[in-house]
Amino acid sequence: MSEWLKPFRYPKLLTKEQIQKGATPKKKQRSSDWKASLKRIWDVVDEQRLLLIAVLALVLISSLLALAGPFLLGMIIDQYIVPGQMDGLGKMLLLLLAIYFGLSLTMYGQNYWMAGIAQQTVYRLRTALFAKLQKLPISFFDKRQHGEIMSRLTNDIDNISQTLNSSFIQVFSSIITLTGTVAIMLYLSPLLTVLTMTIIPVMFLSMRWITRRTGILFKEQQRALGELNGFIEESISGQAVVKTFSQEARMLEQFQQKSEALKLRGFWAHTHSGYIPKVMNFLNNASFAIVAGVGGWLALRGDGLVTIGTIVIFSEYARQFTRPLNDLANQFNTVLSALAGAERVFALMDEEEEKDDGDVLERGVIQGDVRFEDVSFGYDETTIVHDLSFHVKRGETVAFVGPTGAGKTTIMQLISRFYDTSSGTIYIDGRPIDTIARSSLRSEMAFVLQDSFLFEMTVRDNIRYGRLDATESDIVEAAKRANAHNFIMKLPDGYDTMIESDGGQLSQGERQLLSIARAFVANPKILLLDEATSSIDTLTELHIQEALERLMEGRTSFVIAHRLNTVRQADTVYVLRDGRIVESGSQQQLIEKRGIYYDMLQQQKNGGSL
């Protein structure tokens, strides 16, 4: 292969099963059921039935006007120009002008309305897809790149939008034009019609060869684009880590690999699809040559079967016969690309939702008594926690300590029903947790996580996120109790200060204090705290500890403790190892026991980590 062609070597294509599992590439891939995706798009478009009927009516009118123009032109040549008959020629020319003016007007109307239909359809799809994301379980997001999900919301849906805007009218118009053209051609000259249609077998075989390749390539192009977007999103989010470990060159290399995969699929998809207009243009010229040559010979014979006007009409219709075929061929590739995106969109729409099963309870009914009874749980057949049993009474504080992977975060996710237990039962106030609707359960919970997440909205709205009906006085009081009020008032616009992306202009400690204020506003019965005082200066840590102790008063609190000296206020400390409770008791009891907890505490005092 020549050196300049190597960057565009033909890519190895994945089968459907390999795409799902990330397996080794093979050479060919069978396309999946695009009919179902097309039907689902139509179901959404069909909601604008009346406007769609109006568009189709305009398409029909414009197609008929486009067919009438050449026919009238041939009549003018045969009946007025060739005989030299000038009477009435002006009226016929005005009629021809009116036809083409009406054609322009109807085409403008159909494009205008179709743009509205396309945008409304895409708006509904995007809204439905975003709403779907709100209903998916945490496990879905844990297993997928966020950028790849974003690609479906943006690139794939935009692909559908562009196709609806450009292809729908074109396809329908081409079908009408093709049908009308064949009918008129048969009326004018069956012989010339048959000769013109000799290009159809060649066109069919050419199209079959091309589309068998473009369909697979367009689908893989969308998949490669999703993977690249996911990588970019991950890279930007982890830019601090990348720079800390000087991995810029490695990230660039990975980006180039993924970008190369996208480039190859895009190059070959568009290369193959680019064959279509070239082939159709050749066939169009061949058809025109056949009509001109045979038609001219018949006209010169003078037997009246074919006139000069008929040749003019037929030449134009011969072009109109191949033009809709050409348009259909070009739009076929666009539709294939859109359907590839639609499959990805609808695959996401078909994901199993998080069911809000159980009884919906009024706010305040849950009191916060939590009991685990022989609870086990695992991800993908790997058990994380084993036969956990413990009881946390209303208002008590318990802490979970242990090395990474011991199961601390998993316990939090089970309490909040982000995941359901594999076996055993969790009881809330004596009733199984799976009998309580997730919405009711979580409305009585608040989370203060190690990585505090803030939205791009004002400080006030970030705090109010804990309870949307919170008043101004509720927000200020929550900020004061969280030791956040003083630093908020020093911000440029106080509570009206806009937070940058994920609180970029705030320190880690300030973001944490806002999260605690948000928890205060929520006024929950159960607190889930992933201690976040690491990498924070001593003074800020004291402010956070004071705010957390105030927040935990009278509430059932679950604390993941990384610094063992921060669990002094816990009623019970559970030491986890390999998903099992190996020790439990108050901090003092565990120290006196001089067991695993004591060894961990000494290790930290000596500068080690868990």
Protein Blocks (a to p, Z undefined) as FASTA:
>chain_A
ZZklmmmcccddddfklmmnopacdfbdcdddfklmmmmmmmmmmmmmmmmmmmmmmmmm
mmmmmmmmmmmmmmmmmmmmmnopaghklmmmmmmmmmmmmmmmmmmmmmmmmmmmmmmm
mmmmmmmmmmmmmmpcfklmmmpcfklmmmmmmmmmmmmmmmmmmmmmmmmmmmmmmmmm
mmmmmmmommlmmmmmmmmmmmmmmmmmmmmmmmmmmmmmmmmmmmmmmmmmmmmmmmmm
mmmnopmmmmmmmmmmmmmmmmmmmmmmmmmmmmmmmmmmmmmmmmmmmmmmmmmmmmmn
onomacfklmmmmmmmmmmmmmmmmmmmmmmmmmmmmmmmmmmmmmmmmpccdddedjdd
dehjanoiacdehiacdeehiafbghiacdddehiacddeddehilpmmmmmmmnomacc
fbdcddeehiafklpcfklmmmmgccddfbdcdddddfklmmmmmomkbcfklmmmmmmm
nopmmmmmmpmnlmmlccdehhlmpcfklmmmmmmmmmmmnopabdcdddfkehiafklm
mmmmmmmmmmmgopacddddfblklmmmpmbdcddeehiafbgcdfklmmmnopmklmmm
mmmmnopaZZ
